[in-house]
Amino acid sequence: MANGRLQVAGLSIPSLIKIPAAAALAVMAAGQAAAAETPSLEDLLSAVIRIKTFIAPDARTAEGLGREREGSGIVIDQNGLILTIGYLMVEAYAAEVITNTGRTVPANVVGYDHETGFGLLRTVEPLKVRPLAFGKSAQLKQRDPVLVASFGGPDMAAPAFVVSKRAFAGNWEYMLDEAIFTAPPHPAWSGAALLNREGKLVGVGSLIVGDAEGGQMRTPGNMFVPIDRLPPILGDLIVDGRTSGPAHPWLGVTADETRGGRLVVSRVAAGGPAEKAGLQTGDVIIGVNGAKATTLIDFYKKIWAEGPAGATVRLDIVQDNDVKHINVKSANRLDYLKLKTTF
């Protein structure tokens, strides 16, 4: 932002923080309609479509994420390739997309990457909408103005600001070295597109959070996966459905941080490595191979330092008031999921 003005898709717009989102978007649409060399706001956002996925009853994620899921997807090429957040489509046996004009087209699952959280679908025929171009998420800075868009066209797009870029750890054995956090929060964040001031895609919506600024600040906002993580793995996902090379070791543990600096096990994946090794709900994880761990970020770094998927990881735990050491033979998370369902 320069001199209180926002640049979106080639347009210089008065600062959006001081006016309602609807009014800001109306200004953007009017400005774009007057510029022959740029698409209209409606055309720009036509690439953000609705996706619905259908999950087999025996899917590993069916209990936690549901058997029917819905959110946004982002068209990224002329042949119907759609980028979304992976939890919307992982273990899906069928999917469909609905454009902002109401057209419904079946889609096939292309690939899923647990490390980033990205998922890919492809429609059975081109959608005939303008794909969104990629920007550079690394170039985003704190306080940069952005636009968050879910399916539904201009009515479902809203201005926001980047409030932090920092590491993020989720309790499902997921960590990003750097995630993008924005505020105010968008209500339809799953798979939403994060657009920079040039109208280019810089992130994919993953979560709503209460601490977007980090630290002790309680600022509601959204977390986005940076688009820069996609190009290095895109070819693998299209060809093989997953990335090549060794995966991080996965234990099948859901652990929550407490204010007292403890990691408490809240769930153990049925049939997963940790359950087989004897870990139980309510256990407290105190370290990995003798090294203390009090945060999820530290915990994951220590696990991943033990080697690739398949490595044996020694967990130091408190179970039934006794300190114990259990050896967990890790696995590849993707091998545990039912990604090729026969349902």
Residue pairs with C-beta under 8 A, 6 or more apart in sequence:
1 15
1 143
1 144
1 145
1 197
4 14
4 15
5 12
5 13
5 14
5 15
6 12
6 13
6 14
6 15
6 16
6 145
6 159
6 197
7 13
7 197
7 198
8 28
8 147
8 195
8 197
8 198
8 199
9 28
9 32
9 38
9 39
9 41
9 44
9 195
9 198
9 199
10 32
10 35
10 37
10 38
10 198
10 199
11 28
11 31
11 32
11 35
11 38
12 31
13 24
13 27
13 28
13 31
14 27
15 145
16 24
16 145
16 159
17 145
17 159
17 161
19 27
21 157
21 158
21 159
22 155
24 159
25 41
25 154
25 157
25 158
28 41
29 40
29 41
29 42
29 154
32 38
32 39
32 40
32 41
32 44
33 40
38 199
39 130
41 154
41 157
42 100
42 153
42 154
43 129
43 130
44 130
44 132
44 195
44 199
45 100
45 149
45 153
45 154
45 157
46 75
46 99
46 100
46 101
46 129
46 130
46 153
47 74
47 75
47 76
47 129
47 130
47 131
47 132
47 193
48 72
48 73
48 74
48 75
48 100
48 132
48 149
48 150
48 151
48 192
48 193
49 72
49 73
49 74
49 75
49 82
49 97
49 98
49 99
49 100
49 127
49 129
49 151
50 70
50 71
50 72
50 73
50 97
50 98
50 99
50 151
50 152
51 70
51 71
51 72
51 73
51 82
51 84
51 88
51 89
51 95
51 96
51 97
51 98
51 107
51 121
51 151
51 191
52 68
52 69
52 70
52 95
52 96
52 97
52 98
53 68
53 69
53 70
53 88
53 89
53 92
53 94
53 95
54 67
54 68
54 92
54 93
54 94
54 95
55 61
55 62
55 65
55 66
55 67
55 68
55 69
55 91
55 92
55 93
56 62
56 67
56 91
56 93
56 338
56 341
56 343
57 67
57 343
58 338
58 341
58 343
59 67
59 91
59 337
59 338
59 341
60 91
60 269
60 336
60 337
60 338
61 87
61 90
61 91
61 337
62 91
65 87
65 90
69 87
69 88
69 89
69 92
70 88
70 190
71 84
71 85
71 88
71 150
71 151
71 188
71 190
71 191
71 192
72 84
72 149
72 150
72 151
72 188
72 190
72 191
72 192
72 193
72 205
73 82
73 83
73 84
73 88
73 97
73 121
73 151
73 191
74 82
74 83
74 84
74 132
74 191
74 193
74 201
74 204
75 81
75 82
75 127
75 129
75 130
75 131
75 132
76 82
76 83
76 131
76 132
76 134
76 201
77 131
78 126
78 131
79 122
79 126
80 105
80 107
80 122
80 123
80 124
80 125
80 126
80 127
81 110
81 120
81 121
81 122
81 238
82 97
82 107
82 120
82 121
82 122
82 123
83 118
83 119
83 120
83 204
83 230
84 118
84 119
84 120
84 121
84 191
84 204
85 117
85 118
85 119
85 190
85 191
85 204
85 205
85 206
85 225
86 112
86 113
86 114
86 116
86 117
86 118
86 119
87 117
87 119
87 190
88 119
88 190
88 191
89 95
89 109
89 112
89 119
89 121
90 112
90 119
90 337
90 339
91 337
91 338
91 339
91 341
92 109
93 341
93 343
94 106
95 106
95 107
95 108
95 109
95 121
96 104
96 105
96 106
96 107
97 104
97 105
97 107
97 121
97 123
97 127
98 104
98 151
99 105
99 127
99 129
100 151
100 152
100 153
103 127
105 123
105 124
105 125
105 127
106 123
106 124
107 121
107 122
107 123
107 124
108 121
108 122
108 124
109 119
109 120
109 121
109 241
109 339
110 120
110 121
110 122
110 237
110 238
110 241
111 119
111 120
111 236
111 237
111 238
111 240
111 241
111 242
112 118
112 119
112 120
112 237
112 241
112 242
112 334
112 339
113 119
113 233
113 237
113 242
113 243
114 174
114 247
114 250
114 333
114 334
115 243
115 247
115 248
116 176
116 225
116 229
116 230
116 233
117 174
117 176
117 204
117 206
117 225
118 204
118 225
118 229
118 230
118 233
118 237
120 237
120 238
132 193
132 195
132 200
132 201
133 199
133 200
133 201
134 200
134 201
134 202
134 227
134 230
134 231
135 195
135 196
135 198
135 200
135 201
135 202
135 227
136 202
136 227
136 228
137 180
137 202
137 203
137 226
137 227
137 228
138 226
138 228
139 196
140 146
140 162
140 165
140 180
140 196
140 202
141 162
142 162
142 163
142 164
142 165
143 161
143 162
143 163
144 161
144 162
144 196
144 197
145 159
145 160
145 161
145 197
146 159
146 160
146 161
146 162
146 182
146 194
146 195
146 196
146 197
146 202
147 157
147 158
147 159
147 160
147 194
147 195
147 199
148 157
148 158
148 159
148 160
148 182
148 186
148 189
148 192
148 193
148 194
148 195
148 205
148 222
149 156
149 157
149 158
149 192
149 193
149 195
150 156
150 157
150 186
150 188
150 189
150 190
150 191
150 192
150 193
150 205
151 188
152 188
156 188
158 184
158 186
160 182
160 183
160 184
160 186
160 221
160 222
161 182
161 183
162 180
162 181
162 182
163 181
163 182
163 183
163 212
163 213
163 219
163 221
164 181
164 212
164 213
164 214
165 178
165 179
165 180
165 181
166 178
166 179
166 181
166 214
167 175
167 176
167 177
167 178
167 179
167 297
168 175
168 176
168 179
168 223
169 175
169 295
169 296
169 297
169 300
170 207
170 296
171 254
171 255
171 256
171 266
171 296
172 254
173 250
173 251
173 252
173 253
173 254
173 300
173 333
175 296
175 297
175 300
175 301
176 225
176 226
176 229
178 226
179 206
179 223
179 224
179 225
179 226
180 194
180 202
180 203
180 223
180 224
180 225
180 226
181 209
181 212
181 213
181 214
181 221
181 222
181 223
181 224
182 194
182 212
182 221
182 222
182 224
183 212
183 213
183 219
183 220
183 221
183 222
184 220
184 221
185 208
185 209
185 212
185 220
185 221
185 222
186 192
186 205
186 208
186 222
189 205
189 206
189 207
189 208
189 222
190 205
190 206
191 204
191 205
192 204
192 205
192 222
193 201
193 203
193 204
193 205
194 201
194 202
194 203
194 204
194 205
194 224
194 227
195 201
195 202
196 202
201 227
202 224
202 226
202 227
203 224
203 225
203 226
203 227
204 224
204 225
204 227
205 222
205 223
205 224
206 222
206 223
206 224
206 225
207 222
207 223
208 220
208 221
208 222
208 223
209 220
209 221
209 222
209 223
210 218
210 219
210 220
211 217
211 218
211 219
212 219
212 220
212 221
212 222
212 223
213 219
213 221
233 243
236 242
236 243
236 244
237 243
241 339
242 334
242 339
246 308
246 309
247 308
247 309
247 332
247 333
247 334
248 300
248 303
248 304
248 308
248 309
248 333
249 303
249 304
249 306
249 307
249 308
249 309
249 310
249 311
249 313
249 330
249 331
250 272
250 273
250 309
250 330
250 331
250 332
250 333
250 336
251 272
251 273
251 274
251 279
251 303
251 313
251 315
251 328
251 330
252 268
252 269
252 272
252 273
252 274
252 275
252 331
252 336
253 265
253 267
253 268
253 269
253 272
253 274
253 279
253 285
254 265
254 266
254 267
254 268
254 269
255 263
255 264
255 265
255 266
255 285
255 296
255 299
256 263
256 264
256 266
257 263
257 294
257 295
257 296
258 264
261 294
261 295
262 284
262 286
262 294
263 284
263 285
263 286
263 293
263 294
263 295
263 296
263 299
264 282
264 283
264 284
264 285
265 279
265 280
265 281
265 282
265 283
265 284
265 285
266 281
267 281
268 274
268 275
268 279
268 280
268 281
269 275
269 336
271 336
272 331
272 336
273 328
273 329
273 330
273 331
274 315
274 328
276 328
276 329
277 315
277 326
277 327
277 328
277 329
278 326
279 315
279 317
279 319
279 326
279 328
280 319
283 317
283 318
283 319
284 317
284 318
284 319
285 293
285 299
285 315
285 316
285 317
286 292
286 293
286 316
286 317
286 318
286 323
287 293
287 302
287 315
287 316
288 299
288 302
288 303
288 306
288 313
288 314
288 315
288 316
289 302
289 306
289 313
289 314
289 316
290 314
290 316
291 302
293 299
293 302
303 313
303 330
306 312
306 313
306 330
309 330
309 331
309 332
309 333
309 335
310 329
310 330
310 331
310 332
311 329
311 330
312 327
312 328
312 329
312 330
313 327
313 328
313 330
314 325
314 326
314 327
314 328
315 325
315 326
315 327
315 328
316 323
316 324
316 325
317 323
317 324
317 325
317 326
318 324
